[in-house]
Amino acid sequence: MNLKNIHIAYFIGIGGIGMSALARWFNHNNVVVKGYDKTSTKLTAQLITEGMEIHFEDDISLLPEELNTFNHNALVVYTPAIPEDHRELNFLKNLGYEPKKRSEVLGIITENKFTVAVAGTHGKTTTSSMIAHLLKVAALNCSAFLGGITVNYKSNLLLNENTDEENIVVVEADEYDRSFLTLHPDIAVITSADADHLDIYDNKANMFDSFKAFIGKIANDGRLFINESIADNLLEDVRTNVSIDRYAYNGNHTFANNIRILDGDFVFDFSCPDGQIKDLRLQFPGYHNLENAIAAISVARYLGVDEAHIRNGIETYAGVNRRFEYIVKNDKFVFIDDYAHHPTEITAFIQSVKAIFPGKKLTVIFQPHLYSRTRDFAEDFAESLSLADEVFLMDIYPAREEPIEGVTADLIFDGLAVKSKARCNKKDVLDKIKAVDLEVLATIGAGDIDQLIDPLKQLLKVDYDVE
């Protein structure tokens, strides 16, 4: 497919974080962009202000006129989260269109560009955005397709003014639905490979096989940066011509040492076999984010970024929305929002919060994401959430799934071992939170729990000096 011949791009599920980045790329390249999503959000509102036409009903009559007959200069892009019986999608298929997954189009865009692809069941959004920031600080010519809205750039798409002259493209490589196998990385990073998406993979072994296939997609003489904790499992029986670097925040090859917390920031030394960078300061907290920084620094050094630019880039990196995002931080009260939706992520997040605010009571509001994930990891969720002092557990956010008989948030709730716990939903959570004393509050989850942030700020405004 020659993307230069595309005059209109239609996105089914345009409000997704990855889909919207792709939509923005086409819009930037003077392609007419239109789309559908089932829900109006702040992100879809922003896309509309950028000139994209979006509707929110699955209605064939709302399709762009340009698509009502087969159009060779049109591209239809869809997200795998769209149900099979979606009317618009099936109508367009019947007209002769061959809708492309987001990952397929991303593969086409990056096929002839030097590509840094960041994969992993968690950590990929932070790591990819951090790599892009380090390259931007060093004035290297790069673009980035990200899975979150960066605080530094207020976007999930970073571009040079002339995309035809991009030397490097940084992409987030999504393992869901094996999407990352459409990419052609020159450099790959694998941050983690915990069991997840078992609705797709059935078991962890199948998921590992997919990551091994991703390693096989790396260009000959390319480079792989892999978390030390998963390297042996993923590299077993894998034949590759790429160079391999192992990293971990407390590892044996490339790692962080002399770690300390100063005023909520993580200060550390970066160490690798051929050098060291002392006293780096990361204002984006969390031990898991420190590990992501080790990977990002490793990639930047490999691409020629010098110590001064790395130091500046790490210190000025402000993070990604909903990744350890401080909503309120004062002497009286702290409110943090985080996207964590897997037990491993929740454990890393809570441990980091406890380290930064020792002795403070941590109250967590958690919204489980997907029936299948709740079913598969209920015991692990209960264990990770029990690291908090107080837990308010919301109903499951279904996303793309239909209910599964017998699967509710009670599977997690019954296993919670905390001083205080309560079940709640979006209608009563505010009343329940109002009735407790708060020191550190965290909202956690990948669903629509972020819609509670503004109401919570208003609720707590007087009692906790919330601005």
ZIMO-V197021 format. One record per residue. SS is DSSP state (H for helix, E for strand, - for the rest). PSI is psi in whole degrees, 0 to 359 (999 if undefined). Layout:
# ZIMO-V197021
ss=SS psi=PSI
ss=SS psi=PSI
This chain:
# ZIMO-V197021
ss=- psi=129
ss=- psi=107
ss=H psi=341
ss=H psi=344
ss=H psi=356
ss=- psi=125
ss=- psi=331
ss=E psi=136
ss=E psi=127
ss=E psi=124
ss=E psi=122
ss=E psi=104
ss=- psi=39
ss=- psi=339
ss=- psi=354
ss=- psi=151
ss=H psi=322
ss=H psi=321
ss=H psi=319
ss=H psi=327
ss=H psi=318
ss=H psi=318
ss=H psi=318
ss=H psi=325
ss=H psi=313
ss=H psi=318
ss=H psi=319
ss=H psi=328
ss=- psi=25
ss=- psi=27
ss=- psi=138
ss=E psi=124
ss=E psi=126
ss=E psi=162
ss=E psi=173
ss=E psi=145
ss=- psi=153
ss=- psi=343
ss=- psi=136
ss=- psi=129
ss=- psi=176
ss=H psi=324
ss=H psi=316
ss=H psi=325
ss=H psi=321
ss=H psi=320
ss=H psi=321
ss=H psi=318
ss=H psi=337
ss=- psi=2
ss=- psi=7
ss=- psi=143
ss=E psi=123
ss=E psi=138
ss=E psi=167
ss=- psi=23
ss=- psi=138
ss=- psi=84
ss=- psi=117
ss=H psi=327
ss=H psi=344
ss=H psi=358
ss=- psi=148
ss=- psi=142
ss=H psi=327
ss=H psi=344
ss=H psi=357
ss=- psi=339
ss=- psi=159
ss=- psi=130
ss=- psi=113
ss=- psi=340
ss=- psi=19
ss=E psi=147
ss=E psi=131
ss=E psi=126
ss=E psi=137
ss=E psi=158
ss=- psi=144
ss=- psi=346
ss=- psi=347
ss=- psi=132
ss=- psi=156
ss=- psi=335
ss=- psi=18
ss=- psi=124
ss=H psi=312
ss=H psi=315
ss=H psi=315
ss=H psi=326
ss=H psi=315
ss=H psi=323
ss=H psi=317
ss=H psi=335
ss=H psi=348
ss=- psi=358
ss=- psi=150
ss=- psi=86
ss=- psi=140
ss=E psi=141
ss=E psi=154
ss=H psi=317
ss=H psi=326
ss=H psi=316
ss=H psi=321
ss=H psi=323
ss=H psi=321
ss=H psi=316
ss=H psi=320
ss=H psi=356
ss=- psi=322
ss=- psi=24
ss=- psi=152
ss=E psi=117
ss=E psi=131
ss=E psi=114
ss=E psi=127
ss=E psi=116
ss=E psi=166
ss=- psi=148
ss=- psi=339
ss=- psi=155
ss=- psi=350
ss=H psi=326
ss=H psi=313
ss=H psi=314
ss=H psi=316
ss=H psi=320
ss=H psi=328
ss=H psi=319
ss=H psi=312
ss=H psi=319
ss=H psi=317
ss=H psi=320
ss=H psi=321
ss=H psi=317
ss=H psi=324
ss=- psi=3
ss=- psi=29
ss=- psi=145
ss=- psi=102
ss=E psi=159
ss=E psi=165
ss=E psi=134
ss=E psi=113
ss=- psi=158
ss=- psi=23
ss=- psi=165
ss=- psi=115
ss=E psi=142
ss=- psi=322
ss=- psi=321
ss=- psi=357
ss=- psi=33
ss=- psi=161
ss=- psi=7
ss=E psi=121
ss=E psi=131
ss=- psi=151
ss=- psi=162
ss=- psi=326
ss=- psi=99
ss=H psi=342
ss=H psi=343
ss=H psi=16
ss=- psi=130
ss=- psi=328
ss=E psi=137
ss=E psi=127
ss=E psi=127
ss=E psi=149
ss=E psi=124
ss=E psi=106
ss=- psi=126
ss=- psi=342
ss=H psi=134
ss=H psi=19
ss=H psi=28
ss=H psi=328
ss=H psi=351
ss=H psi=358
ss=H psi=354
ss=- psi=164
ss=- psi=71
ss=- psi=144
ss=- psi=325
ss=E psi=135
ss=E psi=147
ss=E psi=135
ss=E psi=112
ss=- psi=330
ss=- psi=162
ss=- psi=56
ss=- psi=153
ss=- psi=127
ss=- psi=169
ss=- psi=42
ss=H psi=348
ss=H psi=337
ss=H psi=315
ss=H psi=343
ss=- psi=315
ss=- psi=169
ss=H psi=326
ss=H psi=318
ss=H psi=323
ss=H psi=318
ss=H psi=319
ss=H psi=323
ss=H psi=318
ss=H psi=323
ss=H psi=321
ss=H psi=324
ss=H psi=319
ss=H psi=322
ss=H psi=345
ss=- psi=349
ss=- psi=138
ss=- psi=148
ss=- psi=138
ss=- psi=18
ss=- psi=195
ss=E psi=137
ss=E psi=126
ss=E psi=117
ss=E psi=139
ss=E psi=131
ss=H psi=328
ss=H psi=339
ss=H psi=357
ss=H psi=313
ss=H psi=319
ss=H psi=317
ss=H psi=336
ss=H psi=355
ss=- psi=129
ss=- psi=17
ss=- psi=123
ss=- psi=124
ss=- psi=150
ss=- psi=9
ss=- psi=154
ss=E psi=145
ss=E psi=127
ss=E psi=131
ss=E psi=140
ss=E psi=160
ss=- psi=154
ss=- psi=336
ss=- psi=41
ss=- psi=195
ss=- psi=348
ss=- psi=288
ss=E psi=126
ss=E psi=176
ss=E psi=140
ss=E psi=178
ss=E psi=46
ss=E psi=131
ss=E psi=158
ss=E psi=120
ss=E psi=114
ss=- psi=37
ss=- psi=351
ss=E psi=153
ss=E psi=120
ss=E psi=135
ss=E psi=167
ss=E psi=135
ss=E psi=127
ss=E psi=136
ss=E psi=170
ss=- psi=333
ss=- psi=21
ss=E psi=181
ss=E psi=145
ss=E psi=118
ss=E psi=153
ss=E psi=47
ss=E psi=144
ss=E psi=119
ss=E psi=114
ss=- psi=354
ss=- psi=101
ss=- psi=170
ss=- psi=133
ss=H psi=324
ss=H psi=326
ss=H psi=332
ss=H psi=318
ss=H psi=320
ss=H psi=324
ss=H psi=323
ss=H psi=317
ss=H psi=315
ss=H psi=317
ss=H psi=320
ss=H psi=316
ss=H psi=315
ss=H psi=317
ss=H psi=318
ss=H psi=326
ss=- psi=7
ss=- psi=9
ss=- psi=131
ss=- psi=172
ss=H psi=319
ss=H psi=317
ss=H psi=325
ss=H psi=315
ss=H psi=315
ss=H psi=318
ss=H psi=316
ss=H psi=318
ss=H psi=329
ss=H psi=356
ss=- psi=122
ss=- psi=358
ss=- psi=195
ss=E psi=141
ss=- psi=137
ss=- psi=16
ss=- psi=102
ss=- psi=51
ss=E psi=120
ss=E psi=117
ss=E psi=318
ss=E psi=137
ss=E psi=102
ss=- psi=182
ss=- psi=339
ss=- psi=331
ss=- psi=143
ss=E psi=134
ss=E psi=121
ss=E psi=140
ss=E psi=136
ss=E psi=147
ss=- psi=359
ss=- psi=129
ss=- psi=13
ss=- psi=145
ss=H psi=321
ss=H psi=319
ss=H psi=319
ss=H psi=318
ss=H psi=312
ss=H psi=318
ss=H psi=309
ss=H psi=320
ss=H psi=322
ss=H psi=317
ss=H psi=317
ss=H psi=324
ss=H psi=324
ss=H psi=326
ss=- psi=64
ss=- psi=139
ss=- psi=352
ss=- psi=143
ss=- psi=129
ss=E psi=117
ss=E psi=126
ss=E psi=133
ss=E psi=119
ss=E psi=134
ss=- psi=108
ss=- psi=148
ss=E psi=115
ss=- psi=136
ss=H psi=317
ss=H psi=319
ss=H psi=321
ss=H psi=315
ss=H psi=315
ss=H psi=331
ss=H psi=25
ss=H psi=314
ss=H psi=319
ss=H psi=321
ss=H psi=315
ss=H psi=319
ss=H psi=316
ss=H psi=318
ss=H psi=335
ss=- psi=354
ss=- psi=342
ss=- psi=173
ss=- psi=331
ss=E psi=133
ss=E psi=129
ss=E psi=113
ss=E psi=120
ss=- psi=172
ss=- psi=162
ss=- psi=135
ss=E psi=117
ss=- psi=333
ss=- psi=241
ss=- psi=357
ss=- psi=153
ss=- psi=155
ss=- psi=149
ss=- psi=128
ss=- psi=130
ss=- psi=357
ss=- psi=110
ss=- psi=174
ss=- psi=345
ss=H psi=334
ss=H psi=325
ss=H psi=314
ss=H psi=318
ss=- psi=336
ss=- psi=358
ss=- psi=131
ss=- psi=75
ss=- psi=166
ss=- psi=325
ss=E psi=136
ss=E psi=152
ss=E psi=144
ss=E psi=146
ss=- psi=172
ss=- psi=182
ss=- psi=337
ss=- psi=327
ss=- psi=358
ss=H psi=323
ss=H psi=318
ss=H psi=321
ss=H psi=322
ss=H psi=322
ss=H psi=333
ss=- psi=358
ss=- psi=157
ss=- psi=132
ss=- psi=143
ss=- psi=303
ss=E psi=122
ss=E psi=137
ss=E psi=130
ss=E psi=131
ss=E psi=135
ss=- psi=162
ss=- psi=6
ss=- psi=230
ss=- psi=23
ss=H psi=337
ss=H psi=343
ss=H psi=349
ss=H psi=348
ss=H psi=307
ss=H psi=315
ss=H psi=322
ss=H psi=319
ss=H psi=318
ss=H psi=319
ss=H psi=322
ss=- psi=5
ss=- psi=310
ss=- psi=313
ss=- psi=332
ss=- psi=20
ss=- psi=42
ss=- psi=128
ss=- psi=999
